[in-house]
Every structure is written in C-alpha cells, then in structure tokens.
Amino acid sequence: MRILHVTPSVPKVRGGTSQAVLDMVQALQPNNVDAEIVTTNDNGDSLLDVPLQKRIEYQNVPVWFFHRFSPNIKPVREYAFSWQLTQWLWQNMAQYDLVHVHAIFSYPSTIAMAIARLQNLPYIVTPHGLLCEWSLQQSTRKKQIYLRLFEQANINHCQAIHFTSEQEQQEVSQLGLGKHSFILPLGISLPQQIPNARDKLRQRFNIPADEPIILFLSRLHPKKGLDFLIQALSKLTHHNFTFLLAGSGNSDYEAHIQSLLLSYGLSDRTHVVGFVEGESKNLFLQGSDLFALTSYSENFGVAVLEALAAGLPVIITPGVALASVVEQYNLGYITQQDVSEITNAFDDFLNSPQFGKQMGDRARQLILDKYTWNSISSNLIEVYKNILKHKDA
C-alpha cells in the first residue's frame, strides 16, 4: 500500500501539525505501508536548506521538498505556492494508492485535492482544526470566499474527513461538509525517561528544590490564551512557584508577552526560555509539576498529550479538545477562560500536591494504553484499507 501525505510544511516552527504529520508517517512505515510526504521548503519567514525535487530522509521520514514561492508579501509567502510541487503532483500522484491531505486554506493542500479529483484518485483530508469555529473566525471573509470557491468542493469529494476529536467533528458538522468522517486521535512517541529530572530542572534555573514549577510549552500565539494565564498566575501571591514559559512566536507577540509579565509583576517568577526541543523539552516536561494551556481553541492539543505522557496534571480550557478526556479520567482541571476560575484551579493544585501526583500517575497510564503512535497507526491503516476496498468494489 502506497500512501502519499501532502502538507504545506514540516518544520517545527509551524507548530504541532507539522510534527504530527512526520510522526504519523514514521509510525506507518514499520507496518508495511510505503508512506512518504510531499511538501514545500517553507520554514516560516525563511526557507529550509534541504535538497529539492528528490526524495530524502528528513527526521527519519521520506520527504519530497519543493521550492516555495517567497515574495516580500507575507500573506503570499504563507500560502506556500509552489509550481514545482504542482508539476510533480500532476505527474506522480497516480503512482500512489491513496492521498492523505493535511491542513486546508493552503496551496499545497488545495492543489493536491484538486488533482486527486481530476485524476479520480481516492483521498482523505485531516483539517487539523482549520475548520473549527475559532479558526474560521480569523480572517473570516477571506476564508469564507476561499471555502466557497475551492475547499468546499475539494472536501465534499474526499473519501473521508479525519477528525482528531469528537469536539472537532461536532464543530465542523455544522458546516455540512463531506459525507463521511472518522475520529482518530493523534499519537505520541514516548520519550526516554530522564533520571532525577525534577532535581536537574531546578538546578538548571537555580530554583529551590521544593518549589513547584508551572509549565507552559506551546507556540506563542494569541489563541493560546496567555493573557488569561498570566493574569491568573499574578494573583497567586501567597504561593511560591516558578513559571516556565517555553515557546516562540512572531517578535511582536513575544514582546507583548514580555510586557504582560512585567505589568502583572510576574517577571521575577518567570523564565522565558524560547523554543525548546529534544532533551531540553523532555526535561521541562518531566521535571515540572503542572502544565497549563488556557487556549481558545485546540482541535486536539498535542502539547497536552505530551504533558500527560510525562505524568503532569494539567489546567486547560474547554476549547482544548482533550478536555473531555482530562475530565473523564480526572487528569487535571478544566476551567473557563476566566481569570478567577483559572486562579482557583492553581490554588487548589498548589494546596494539594498529593492529588496532583495521583492525577499524573493516571495520565501516564492512559497514554500508554490509548495514545501511542503504534496503536493509532494500526487504526489508521484499517481506515486506508476500508477506503481502498470500497474503491475496488
């Protein structure tokens, strides 16, 4: 079975979607699936330094990269237009049994669906939250026009829409798109355990051994709700804690976050560490005490999954699709985007650390049972097989 995954970009600067596509393809390969990715060399405001128009190994995954059109106009760059990619897809797509398209409202995804339709090839679409209410409210007029002109027909002709949570499926159902859909969560590759991670993290930042660490680890973006989180933390004046803020975003928003920390008197209790990955990221997750993400919208929330896998209880908002899982298994706190509610959740956790440890132990076991890429990929392969079986029937 040959599966072609199409996505606008794969570097980590583009957030969880890029990493999810890489992880998904890597998990499929040991299961006798010839899966590979076609994408552009997009790297945010710059371009990846990778060989173009040839299959290479990128982070242990077979990837075809093509040149992204890169004018000075940012919205045009963000659209990730690539004539080379278009030509390659037209000439080579028929060699694959099925096309798996990731994201929408971007040229590589749109043209891949259009070509699959023209060549009568089966394809599925994973929108990665881009059809959710919050996302559609950003640049509303532009997205409505684009959806009507291009993506509506593309999505309606796909064999199935892949949603990563029931919440995402419910939100998108109101748009009346697509005839068939399925829910399959994203997975996680369990990191290697770091001995004495708690002590090592405190030594790294010169934090007292008994002081709790609250971690935010995600892309710095307005949808992450950091304005609520920072205000709530500033009210915990009667508790000792350190706030680790890990992530990167555009320079204007990073400056805005710094000004919020200063204006709410939280700068001296916060370490702003920028983008982290690899062993540093694992150390932050395994050495902290609590993970917080008070986001407006997360169609899944891979960062939350990573925190749970590390045994961290979480404070999240209903906009994070994993909120129902956290609530069902009592893995943390679900609060509205309300400063008082978030503050009360922090206060409860800091007053009862023993309950936090119990939550963390349950979280780690749940991830082992249900959310590893090994089990997720097996289910995805069954979806592929069923689609191809109906195509041949």
C-alpha positions in Angstrom: 0.0 0.0 0.0 1.5 3.3 -1.1 0.2 6.4 0.7 1.2 10.0 -0.2 0.9 12.6 2.6 0.6 16.2 1.4 1.2 19.1 3.8 2.3 22.7 3.3 5.4 22.4 5.6 7.1 20.2 8.1 9.5 22.3 10.3 8.7 22.7 13.9 8.3 26.4 13.6 4.9 25.7 12.1 3.7 24.0 15.3 2.0 20.7 16.1 0.5 19.9 12.7 4.0 19.6 11.1 5.2 17.3 13.8 2.1 15.2 13.7 2.5 14.5 10.0 6.1 13.5 10.5 5.2 11.2 13.4 2.3 9.7 11.6 4.3 8.7 8.5 7.1 7.4 10.6 4.6 5.2 12.6 3.1 3.8 9.4 6.4 2.6 7.9 7.0 -0.4 10.2 3.5 -1.7 9.3 4.2 -2.5 5.7 2.9 0.9 4.5 5.0 2.7 1.9 4.2 6.2 3.2 6.0 9.4 2.2 5.5 13.2 2.4 5.4 15.8 -0.3 5.7 19.4 0.9 7.5 22.7 0.3 10.7 24.0 1.9 8.7 26.6 3.9 10.3 27.5 7.2 8.2 30.4 8.3 9.8 33.6 7.2 12.8 31.7 5.7 13.3 28.5 3.7 14.7 25.1 4.8 18.1 24.3 3.5 17.2 20.9 2.0 17.7 19.2 -1.4 14.7 19.9 -3.7 12.8 17.7 -6.1 14.2 14.5 -4.8 13.2 12.0 -2.1 15.4 12.5 1.0 15.3 11.3 4.6 14.2 14.2 6.9 13.9 13.4 10.6 13.9 9.6 9.7 11.0 10.1 7.3 11.0 10.0 3.4 10.1 13.5 2.2 10.0 15.3 -1.2 10.6 19.0 -0.9 9.8 21.7 -3.5 10.6 25.3 -3.7 8.1 27.7 -2.0 7.4 31.0 -3.8 8.8 33.6 -1.4 8.0 37.2 -2.2 8.3 40.0 0.4 4.5 40.0 0.9 3.9 37.8 4.0 0.4 36.5 3.2 1.6 35.3 -0.2 4.6 33.5 1.4 2.2 31.9 4.0 0.1 30.5 1.1 3.1 28.3 0.2 2.6 28.4 -3.6 4.9 26.0 -5.5 4.8 25.4 -9.2 7.4 22.6 -8.9 5.2 20.8 -6.4 2.2 21.2 -8.7 4.0 19.6 -11.7 5.3 16.8 -9.6 1.8 16.0 -8.1 0.3 16.0 -11.6 2.9 13.6 -13.0 3.3 11.3 -10.0 0.2 11.2 -7.9 -1.3 8.3 -9.8 1.6 6.0 -8.6 0.0 6.0 -5.1 -3.0 4.1 -3.8 -4.3 6.9 -1.7 -3.5 10.5 -0.9 -3.7 11.9 2.7 -4.0 15.7 2.7 -3.2 17.7 5.8 -4.5 21.2 6.5 -6.6 23.4 4.2 -6.6 27.0 3.1 -3.0 26.5 1.8 -1.9 26.0 -1.8 -0.2 22.5 -1.5 -3.3 21.0 0.2 -5.8 22.7 -2.2 -3.9 21.7 -5.4 -3.4 18.2 -4.1 -7.1 17.7 -3.6 -7.9 19.3 -6.9 -5.5 17.0 -8.8 -6.8 13.9 -7.0 -10.3 14.8 -8.1 -9.2 15.3 -11.7 -7.3 12.0 -11.8 -10.1 10.2 -9.9 -7.8 9.1 -7.1 -9.1 8.5 -3.5 -8.0 11.0 -0.9 -8.8 11.8 2.7 -8.4 15.2 4.5 -7.2 16.0 8.0 -8.0 19.7 8.6 -6.1 19.9 11.9 -8.6 22.3 13.4 -8.7 24.7 10.5 -12.4 24.2 10.1 -13.2 24.8 13.7 -15.1 27.8 14.8 -12.2 29.8 16.3 -10.0 29.3 13.2 -12.8 30.3 10.8 -13.3 33.5 12.8 -9.8 34.6 11.9 -9.7 36.4 8.5 -13.4 35.4 8.3 -14.3 37.0 5.0 -11.2 35.7 3.2 -11.8 32.1 4.5 -15.5 32.2 3.6 -14.6 33.1 0.0 -11.8 30.5 -0.3 -14.0 27.8 1.2 -16.8 28.6 -1.2 -14.6 28.8 -4.3 -12.2 25.9 -3.7 -12.2 23.9 -0.5 -15.9 23.1 -0.3 -15.9 21.1 -3.5 -12.5 19.5 -2.6 -13.7 18.4 0.8 -17.1 17.2 -0.5 -15.3 14.9 -2.9 -12.9 13.3 -0.5 -13.5 9.7 0.7 -13.5 10.8 4.4 -12.6 13.6 6.7 -10.3 12.7 9.6 -11.1 14.5 12.8 -8.8 14.1 15.8 -11.5 14.6 18.4 -15.3 14.4 18.9 -15.3 18.1 19.6 -13.7 18.9 16.2 -16.2 16.7 14.4 -19.2 18.4 16.1 -18.0 21.9 15.3 -17.3 21.0 11.6 -20.6 19.1 11.2 -22.4 22.5 11.3 -20.8 23.4 8.0 -22.4 20.5 6.2 -19.1 19.4 4.6 -18.2 15.9 3.4 -20.4 12.8 3.5 -18.1 10.5 5.6 -15.8 11.2 8.6 -14.0 9.3 11.3 -12.4 10.2 14.6 -8.9 9.1 15.4 -6.7 11.0 17.9 -3.1 11.9 17.2 -0.5 9.8 18.9 2.7 10.3 20.8 6.1 8.7 20.8 7.1 8.2 24.4 10.4 10.0 25.3 13.2 8.4 27.2 12.9 8.9 31.0 15.4 11.3 32.4 16.7 10.2 35.9 16.2 12.8 38.6 14.5 15.2 36.0 12.9 17.2 38.8 16.2 18.0 40.5 18.0 18.6 37.2 15.4 21.2 36.1 15.6 23.1 39.3 19.4 23.1 39.2 19.3 24.4 35.7 17.4 27.5 36.7 18.6 27.7 40.3 15.1 27.0 41.7 14.7 25.8 45.3 14.2 22.0 45.5 10.7 22.2 47.0 9.4 24.9 44.8 6.6 23.9 42.3 7.2 24.6 38.6 4.2 25.5 36.4 4.9 24.9 32.7 3.5 26.5 29.5 5.1 24.8 26.5 3.4 25.6 23.2 3.6 28.0 20.3 3.3 31.7 21.4 0.1 32.8 19.6 -2.9 34.9 20.7 -5.2 31.8 20.5 -3.2 30.2 23.4 -4.9 32.4 26.0 -1.7 33.5 27.7 -3.3 36.8 28.7 -5.7 34.8 31.0 -2.9 32.6 32.2 -0.5 35.3 33.2 -3.2 37.3 35.0 -4.3 34.3 36.9 -0.7 33.4 38.0 -0.1 37.0 39.1 -2.9 36.6 41.7 -1.1 33.7 43.5 0.9 36.0 45.7 0.5 33.7 48.7 2.2 30.7 46.9 5.8 30.1 46.0 6.2 28.8 42.4 8.2 29.3 39.3 6.6 29.8 35.8 8.4 28.3 32.9 7.2 29.8 29.6 8.6 27.8 26.7 7.7 28.6 23.1 8.3 31.0 20.3 6.1 33.2 18.0 6.5 36.4 16.0 8.5 39.1 17.5 5.6 41.5 18.2 3.7 38.9 20.1 6.8 37.8 22.1 7.3 41.5 23.1 3.6 41.7 24.1 4.0 38.7 26.4 7.1 40.2 28.0 5.1 43.4 28.6 2.3 41.4 30.2 4.7 39.6 32.5 6.2 43.0 33.6 2.9 44.8 34.0 1.4 41.9 36.2 4.5 41.7 38.3 5.3 38.1 37.2 8.7 38.7 35.6 10.8 37.8 38.7 8.9 34.5 38.9 9.1 33.6 35.2 11.8 32.1 33.0 11.1 32.8 29.3 13.1 30.2 27.5 12.0 30.4 23.9 11.5 27.3 21.6 12.8 24.1 23.1 13.0 20.6 21.7 14.8 17.3 22.2 16.3 16.5 25.6 15.6 20.1 26.9 11.9 19.7 26.1 11.8 16.3 27.8 13.5 17.7 30.9 10.9 20.6 31.1 8.0 18.1 30.9 9.4 15.5 33.2 10.8 18.0 35.8 7.8 20.3 36.1 4.8 19.8 38.4 1.8 21.2 36.4 1.1 22.0 32.7 -1.1 24.9 31.8 -2.7 25.7 28.4 -5.7 28.1 28.6 -6.3 28.2 24.9 -9.2 29.5 22.9 -9.1 26.5 20.5 -7.1 23.4 20.1 -8.6 20.8 17.7 -6.5 18.2 19.6 -3.7 19.5 21.8 -0.5 17.5 21.2 1.3 19.6 23.9 -1.3 18.5 26.4 -0.8 14.8 25.4 3.0 15.2 25.8 2.4 16.7 29.3 0.1 13.8 30.3 2.6 11.3 29.0 5.2 12.8 31.3 2.9 12.4 34.2 1.9 16.0 34.6 -1.6 17.0 35.7 -2.9 19.8 33.5 -5.0 23.0 33.7 -6.8 23.5 30.4 -9.9 25.2 29.0 -12.9 23.7 27.2 -11.5 24.9 23.8 -8.8 22.3 24.1 -10.3 19.1 22.6 -8.6 16.8 25.1 -10.7 18.5 27.8 -13.3 15.7 27.8 -10.5 13.1 28.3 -9.0 15.1 31.1 -12.4 15.4 32.8 -13.4 11.8 32.2 -10.2 10.3 33.8 -9.7 13.2 36.3 -6.3 14.2 35.0 -6.4 17.8 35.9 -8.6 20.9 35.9 -11.0 22.2 33.2 -11.7 25.9 33.6 -13.4 28.5 31.5 -11.3 31.4 30.1 -11.9 33.3 33.3 -9.1 34.7 35.4 -10.8 33.8 38.7 -11.6 30.2 37.7 -8.0 29.7 36.5 -6.6 31.2 39.7 -8.8 28.9 41.8 -7.6 25.9 39.9 -3.9 26.8 40.5 -4.7 27.5 44.2 -6.3 24.1 44.6 -3.4 22.3 43.0 -0.8 24.2 45.0 -2.7 23.5 48.2 -3.0 19.7 47.5 0.2 18.5 45.7 -0.6 14.9 46.6 -3.7 14.9 44.4 -1.6 16.3 41.5 0.7 13.3 41.8 -2.3 10.9 41.6 -3.6 12.7 38.6 -0.2 12.4 36.9 0.1 8.7 37.6 -3.3 8.1 35.9 -2.3 10.3 33.0 0.8 8.4 32.2 -1.0 5.1 32.3 -3.8 6.4 30.0 -1.3 7.5 27.4 0.4 4.1 27.4 -2.9 2.4 26.9 -4.5 4.5 24.2 -2.4 7.2 22.7 0.9 5.8 21.4 1.6 6.0 17.7 1.8 2.3 17.5 -1.9 1.8 18.3 -3.0 4.9 16.4 -1.2 3.9 13.2 -2.8 0.4 13.3 -6.3 2.0 13.3 -5.3 4.4 10.5 -4.2 1.6 8.3 -7.6 -0.1 8.8 -9.2 3.2 7.6 -6.9 3.2 4.5 -7.8 -0.5 3.7 -11.5 0.1 4.0 -11.4 3.1 1.7 -9.4 1.1 -0.9 -11.7 -1.9 -0.6 -14.8 0.2 -1.3 -13.0 1.9 -4.2 -12.2 -1.5 -5.8 -15.7 -2.9 -5.1 
